[in-house]
Structure formats: C-alpha cells, structure tokens
C-alpha cells in the first residue's frame, strides 16, 4: 500500500540545523523511498511497511543522539503527489 508521510523534526537545541540535516541525510540513504524537502518539512513516499521500518530506524538514531526532540508525522493513505 502506497502512503505519503510528512515529517517535521524540531530538535530542542540551539544548533538545530545540523541535527535536521543529519536526519534527512539518513532518510535519503534508502533507495526504496522518495524523499522531498522544503523549508517546513520533509515528505516521504513509498510502501507503508518500508516507510515504517525506515522511520523507526532513523527516529531511534535521532532520539538516542538528541535527548530533546519533537517529531510530527502526518500519514496519508495514498500518493499525495497527485495533488501538487
């Protein structure tokens, strides 16, 4: 099942940009998903099961490294790119 996920990471750290960049770089390592970024969030497109495994892995890396982070997810059942 194809899904679209919007991810917004808010590290509670004065030096937040490198933390966000590292998180996005981790997501871009996977060939089986598409990653698009803008100034407010990152959009992920792919199979539901693949995305959940990838997000679990990458979120865990961030949470282990950064003590205080907030993460918002919006999950759309389907491919939201068709609404662009």
N, C-alpha and C positions, 0 to 999 in steps of 0.2 A: 504494500500500500504506500503510495507516494504521499509525502507530507512536506509542509513548509514550516520552518521554525525561525522565529525572530528571537535573537539573543541579545540582551543588554547586560554588560558586566560593569559594575560600579565598585571598584576597589576603594576601600575607605583608607586611602593613603595619599599623601600629598604628591607623590611621584607616581601617579596612576597610569599615565600613557604607556610606559614600557610594559606594565603588567597586562594591559588590554592588548597591546601588540603581540605579546608572547602567547596569550590565549588564542588570538586569531591565527597566528602562525601555526599553532598546534592543530587547529581545525583544518587548515589548508593542506596539511600533510596527507590527508586521506583522499585517494583517487575516486572513491565511490560516492562522493557527495559534491555538490556545488556550493561554494561559499561566495557570497556577495557582501560587501561592506558599504556603509555610508557613515555620515558623521554622528548618527544617533544609535545605530545598531548593526548587527550582523545577521544576514539571512542565510539559512541553510536549506538546501533542497536535496531530497533523496528518499530512500526507503526508510520507513518508520523504524524498523528494527536496527538498521545500520546507524541511523542518527542517534538513537537512544544509547547504543553501546559507545559510540564516539563521544557523545556529550557526557556520559557517565565517566569515561576515562579522563577527558580534558577538564571537566569541572573538578574532579578529585585532585588532579595535579595542581590546579589553582588553589583550591581550598587548603591543601596541605602546605603550600608555599606561603599563601597570604592568609593571615589569621582573620582579617575582617574584610569580607567581600559580600556584595549583594548581587544576585543574578536574577534577571527576569527572563522568562520564556513565554512566548506565545506560539501555540502549535495550531496549524491549520490542516485540516484533513483534506489534502489535495495539493495541487500545484498553484500557489498564489501568483506565480509569474504571469499567468494568462490574464491577470487583471491590471498589469502595468500599462 
